[in-house]
Amino acid sequence: MAATRHETGTGNEIRELTWEETIEYFDTQVRKRLGISGEEFLQRRDAGEYDEIADDVFGHPGLMYLIMLSQSVRPFS
């Protein structure tokens, strides 16, 4: 499946990721921010490990971003 491209009229292009690219992007972002795999992040999230943690720049940078991004790999979780 190829990615879909859309012209915005501003000379910029919006590129929709394939399902595989979406999963890869999510995994890369989790590894970059938390040093664990995307799958491990989802398991920890399901177990409630992040329920009480705020998006703390010092303790957990980008945690809320990852939680929102996880909706793209498991939209109904």
C-alpha positions in Angstrom: 0.0 0.0 0.0 1.5 3.3 -1.0 1.2 6.5 0.9 -1.3 9.1 -0.3 -0.1 12.6 -1.1 -2.2 15.8 -1.0 -1.3 19.2 -2.2 -2.3 22.0 0.1 -2.1 24.9 -2.4 0.8 26.5 -0.4 3.5 24.5 -2.1 3.6 22.2 1.0 2.6 18.6 0.7 0.7 16.5 3.2 1.7 12.9 3.2 -0.6 10.3 4.8 1.4 7.4 6.4 0.6 3.8 5.6 -0.5 1.6 8.5 3.1 0.2 8.7 4.6 3.6 8.6 2.3 4.8 11.4 3.3 1.9 13.6 7.0 2.5 12.9 6.6 6.2 13.6 4.9 5.5 16.9 7.5 3.0 17.9 10.3 5.4 17.0 8.7 8.2 19.0 8.3 6.0 22.1 11.9 4.8 21.9 13.2 8.3 21.5 11.2 9.7 24.5 11.1 6.8 26.9 13.6 4.3 25.7 11.1 1.4 25.5 9.3 -0.2 22.5 5.9 1.0 21.4 4.5 -2.4 22.3 5.9 -2.1 25.9 4.4 1.4 26.2 1.0 0.1 25.2 1.2 -2.7 27.7 2.3 -0.3 30.5 -0.5 2.1 29.5 -3.1 -0.8 29.6 -1.8 -1.8 33.0 -2.5 1.8 34.3 1.2 2.7 34.8 0.7 6.2 33.3 -2.7 7.0 34.8 -1.5 9.3 37.5 1.5 10.8 35.8 1.3 14.3 34.4 3.1 15.5 31.3 6.2 16.4 33.3 8.9 17.9 31.1 11.6 16.7 33.6 10.2 13.2 34.5 8.3 12.1 31.5 8.9 14.3 28.5 6.2 14.1 25.9 4.1 11.5 27.7 0.8 13.1 26.8 2.0 13.3 23.1 2.7 9.6 23.2 -0.7 8.8 24.8 -2.4 10.8 22.1 -0.2 9.3 19.4 -1.1 5.8 20.6 -4.6 6.4 19.5 -3.3 6.2 15.9 -2.1 2.6 16.4 -5.0 1.5 18.6 -7.8 4.0 18.0 -10.4 2.3 20.3 -8.2 1.4 23.3 
